[in-house]
Amino acid sequence: MEKHPNPWKTLNSEMVYESHWISITKHDVINPSGNPGLYSTVHFKNFAIGILPLDEDYNTWLVGQFRYPINDYTWEIPEGGGNLKVPPLESAKRELLEEVGIVATKWTKIQELHLSNSATDEFAILYVAQGLTFQESQPEEDEKLEVKKIPFKKLYEMVVTGEITDSLTVVTVLKTKILMDEGKI
């Protein structure tokens, strides 16, 4: 793709908050119209990883959990954070085993995307996992998860009707449907 010049000028940057997962930086800037301004950014210290497990009958597994930032319970594909120093596929394998107790022999990377590039640098990598075998799940101590098996067709309907709004799930399901329709999955 064509590289475009940066129309923003950063005068000063100061980290104002940091945790194990993120850091927030305040930037004094000159904006593209030449005026002074303030821009705050959130840096994520992990990849976002999403996995759609599919068995030979096109069933999949969803994870239900209460999501603190939105104060609501959601259903989503198995997903989590992947250490930036670890290959994303290794993180995907770990997340699938942790959350739903599934090990897969076939992995297809289907999409990479920035999740909210107006304020964060969070980057996601999405996979379809096939050739499934089942073990005991191993959720992290701060995860209270519910797992359910449903047909992919039902999950697709849940995305289309807006019942599921999790961005990783929506993108993964829509991209998987396209690949299925093209005979690639």
GIGI-V163099 format. One line per field, one symbol per residue. ss: DSSP state (H for helix, E for strand, L for the rest). phi: phi as a letter, one per 20 degrees, with the letter a starting at -180 (. if undefined). burial: 1 if it has 16 or more other C-alpha atoms within 10 Angstrom, else 0. Layout:
# GIGI-V163099
ss: ???
phi: ???
burial: ???
This chain:
# GIGI-V163099
ss: LLLLLLLLEEEEEEEEEELLLEEEEEEEEELLLLLEEEEEEEEELEEEEEEEELLLLLEEEEEEEEEHHHLEEEEELEEEEEELLLLHHHHHHHHHHHHHLEEEEEEEEEEEEELLLLLELLEEEEEEEEEEEELLLLLLLLLLLEEEEEEHHHHHHHHHLLLLLLHHHHHHHHHHHHHHHLLLL
phi: .fedfeeedeebcbfdbbcfdbcdcedecdfgenefbccdcddeebfecccdfcefemeccdddaedggdlbecdbfgbrecgfedggfffffffffgecmdddecccfdacaeebfeccdfcdcdcddcmecccffcfffedddcccebfggffgffffenfdcffffgfffffffffffemec
burial: 00000000000000000000001101111100000000011111111111111110001111111000000001111111110000011011111111111111001000100000000111111111110000000010000000100001001101100001100111111011100000000
